[in-house]
Amino acid sequence: MTRTFRSEQERLLHNINLMSFVIVEMTLYLDTHPTDSEAIDYLQHYVRMKNKAMQEYASKYGPLTIDTADATSGKEWQWALTPMPWEGGCN
C-alpha cells in the first residue's frame, strides 16, 4: 500500500516516526539480547538515520525536539515561536 502525503514536511515527519518506532523496538530487543552485534549495528544505523532526518526537519520546518533547536539563529527563540506538528505546523 502506497501512502500519499500532503507535503514534504508530512512525509519527513512520518519517516521520523517510523525510525523512532524501530529504535524503540530494537532497544527493547537488546534489553534481552545485549550481545547481538548485528542488532546493535541495526540500531546504530537507524539512530544515525533519525538524527539526520531530525536535523533536516529542523533546518526546513523548525525543531521537533529541544536538542535540534538552534540557539544561535537570531534574536528570537524560534523553539517557542514555531508551531509544532500537533498545533497545525504540518499543514
N, C-alpha and C positions, 0 to 999 in steps of 0.2 A: 504494500500500500504506500503510495506516494503522498506526502503531506505538502500542502500549499501554504506558504507563509505570506502574510500581508506586506511584510517589509524585511529588509536585510537585518534590521535590529531584532525583529521577532525570531528570525532564523538563527541568529547568533545566540540569543538568549536560550532558545530551545537546545542548541548544541551544548551550551554551558551546563544546562540542567542534566542532559544525558551524561556528560562527563562526570558531573558531581555524583550521579547515581552509581556509575561504575566505580568511582573512587570509594564511596561508602561501602559498596558490596565487597570490593577487594580488601578493604580494611577489615571487615568482619571475617572474611575468609582467612586472612592472615593471622587473625587472633587465634585461630585453631590450627593453622598450618604455618607457623612462623619461619620454617626453614625452606619453604618452597621458593627457590630463587627465580623460577620462571614467573610466578605470581608477583614477586617483588618487582621484577622488570616491567611486567604489565602495568602494575600500579604506578610506577615511576613514569612510564610513558604517558599515562592518562593525566597524571598530575602536571607534567610539562605541557601537555596539550591544553588543559584547562587554564593554567597560568597564562599561556599565550593568548587564549581566547578572551580571558578576563581583561588583559591589557588592551587587546584590540577593542573590546566593547567599551572600556573606559575612555580610550582615546577618541572614539567616534560618538558615544552617546552619554558619557558620564560614568562614574564608578558605580559598581554594584555593591562593593564592599569597601570599607574604610581603607584597607591596605592597598587598594588600587587608586585611591584619591590622590590627586596631585596638589600638594600644598604650595607649590611654587608657581602656579599658573596665573597668578594675578593678585589683585587686592580683595577679591571676594572669595569666600569659602564655597566653592561650587558644589561640594557634597550636600550642603543644605539647600541649595537653590535648584538642583536638577531633580525633576520628578522621577521617582522610582517606577519600575515597570508596573507595579500593582497600583500606582496612582495615575495610570494612563500614560506613562512615559514611553510606552512601546507602540503608541498609535501613530 
